[in-house]
Amino acid sequence: MRIRAYFLIGAFLFTVTSFSYTSDNKPDPILTRHDKEEAEFFIIAERCDKFICHLNLPDCEGTFLADQWVITAAHCAIFIHRKLKRGKKHFVIINGAEIEADKVIMMHKKWKVDQADIALIHLKKKPLDALQAKLYTDEDEVDKLVYMLGRGDKGNGLIGVNGNDGKQRGATNRIEEATPIWLRWTFAHPDTKTKYLTEYEGISGP
């Protein structure tokens, strides 16, 4: 199975969360290599978890980016934005601690789920012991390693999606093409003769 993924370029590269392609409430899967022990993908998720902001919404996570900022998908952030506009409070979870979100910036006014789907969430206070994903400002993304984390549907490259256990998994991939607005990588079979194949190859969509 070969699946190609396209992701809008933000200002970050180190950690990519499980951004959905659709606006329904079905959890995004993390599909992994079929020839690796499942436990190894749990280890990747645990290693990266201190970078991750759980938004307390179905199928929505973000990446802790700087002091009090989280980057995420606009189709996730819009729910928090609307809640704040109604005068309601919303709390996210970073490194096991609840933190109040006090502002949402939609990066593009005319965002769509498959286009310009990116937003920033400001936190009322800085998380303790969380790790910031380093901003990537160069223009040589090709061949760089990306990490994907997701909670929900699971599966592998041979069988596709195979149930939902709500557990968080992590996987890696390697960027094959970079344009002014998109990064592209391929979920390749372990036998594929390509320099882009990673040891813990995966993809964040079906």
C-alpha angles and dihedrals in degrees: 000000000000118000123178122208128201120196129184111246114245125174093279139071112168101079126023117188127211101280113186126233092208135047097229123107097251111123116248113247128229106216115197143184112291094218098062130080111260091229090068091064090051088055091054090052092050091049092053099038095098088066093052129094115202105211098203089240130110111277095350130128136150140198121251102236112170139352097306103356133104125188118212145142117301091227087062098040093051091072091055091044092054092046093053091048089057089055094253125136124237127195127200127194124235121173090346096307127112114233127181118241112218105175141027126199116196103209094210125031092212098045121158130190090255097035134048088349096162136115144165126231121201119213124216091228137014115265117244119239093356119137123233120225106235116246111245111215102165125095101227100093095141112109092014118134119246128197122213124194127187141164122211131029117048137193144120141250095272102049103021119214111007112179136307124263099164092237122138117242133182131208139171138225138170127242114246101177136020125192128176090275109014141060118201132197136163131229098225132192112253090245093056112118099227132125089223096067111113130205092245098033117181147141134222099226143045 
